């Protein structure tokens, strides 16, 4: 899908400059000016250029190696060896080794190579397009992207030589690189390549950066540095050994333990950065931190984040908002004729779904979509199946106002609260007192943040250091989920839904070609996000839901027609709608026939049903107010 996002004037200027630099100057002479035979030779008196600093080499060396690999790839193209070609893998490794620096917004050419860092439409730059061209065997398209990459690499190399590399820039990238390494191992990183050999090349290149940058950043003048650097090396050595022993990413068994080690590596790198006297950046704030000092927190790609949407009141007021939200959640006075409350369709015993194919509609002319769970809803980057609401506040108010759901207009809602003495008193006691729709939304969102992100599934306990929490079968299931099953490309850990780290603010929509029934050959007629945006690319697109607690929230998909997880896995295994013979021109390219074995399906289902199932029963998360 094409990328679409807003761009600031400063960012637009940078992109235009990058495009001009990458395009070159057509009026510039191709070679040096003709020599004047009568002129005396000029002897340069400029001092020799000093050797690059260790920090400069961290940025320049990947560009140099990338240019060498690209030259070899161009020469090998007539042989048509595709993405298994060793030169292509060497190119990917070099680009991955420079990516933590080049991906920065201020790096000219980074977006050209890797694509926009945050876009509601999943898309990549020249590298991802080259990957696709090589897989398809499209030599002409591949050459176009190789020209772009050649110019970008020369630009990166020139930047490294002309602009002194600032230690803070390297420290910033290093603080986040370990997280990226774990996300790559789970194949959930944006722009993940098609082939497993290319995934392994990206892993090796990212670890190259971590090793070179940590060594360059180490300040021998501080007493803490030698121990901090050795701590980093102790973690990187076994990770390097595992990557060196593999031929492709498919050889990485027990990816869970690999990702857990990247969390410890991140903490060690941040201690090294602090020892160098530089500011430390965390990937994000953990929902349940295990360390008292942020820099020591082992945040990995399996670490559950704190809810992104928080009440906007002052610190310490969340309990007040959540208490009101709890009462409103169970109160039928928020609906037309006191017909229903939030809990009517979001039933605790059903995992805060309702167990129905579709909920009953208060408007006979409107057919509602299947009720999704509210568990982990505060981590969603968008709400509702078509993503029309971006926050839990907006989602809650939209449901209250919808005629088919709760059916209260704004004035009716406010009047219902004003005439209820118990509710009116609670609203007046808020930090921002008053009966307003904004306060209704804020209270319900605060309650969701408090109650609906339990984070005590085996996967969460494992991420916090309890390694026996994941059984060998669960770990095998995660390997299938991340690798052959391609699930993690849309169901992004640690949320296992459609929100991308690091800020979880960009939603993921996918076109699957879901039929009207399991195994059917007729496409379900719901246009999904397409009915909201009217864009052809969005026809049949739906928000990617979380697979957490999926064992409690059957049936599945937007229309609730799939009653078991076995039916869902079989649908994906066959290749989505296209695999069933349904013409779906805009089907997500990551949805294709998988060829899972019976054992792989068994492991995957065990992971989904058990490793992602919270231990706290949902009915204990949201008991009615007294």
Secondary structure, DSSP 8 states (H G I E B T S, - for coil): --------HHHHHHHHHHHHHHH--TTS-SS-----TTS--------------HHHHHHHHHHHHHHHHHHHHHHHGGG--GGG-HHHHHHHHHHHHHHHHHTSTTSTTHHHHH--SS-SS----HHHHHHHHHHHT-HHHHHHHHHHHHHHHHHHHHHHHHS---HHHHHHHHHHHHHHHHHHHTT-STT--SSHHHHHHHHHHHHHHHHHHHHHH--TTSTTHHHHHHHHHHHHHHHHHHHHH-SSGGG---HHHHHHHHHHHHHHHHHHHHHTT-----S--BTT---SSGGG----TT--B--S---SS-TT-HHHHHHHHHHHHT-GGGSGGG---HHHHSBGGGTTB-SSSS---SSTT---------TTGGG-SSBSTT--B-SHHHHHHHHHH-TTTT---HHHHHHHHHT-HHHHHHHHTSTT-S--HHHHHHHHHHHHHHHS----BHHHHHHTT-GGGS-HHHHHHHHHHHTTT-GGGTSBTTTTBSB-TTT--SB-EEE---BSSTT-SSB----BTHHHH--GGGTTEEE----TTGGGS-SBSTT--B-SHHHHHHHHHHTHHHHTT---TT--TT-------HHHHHHHHHIIIIIT-BSS-HHHHS----
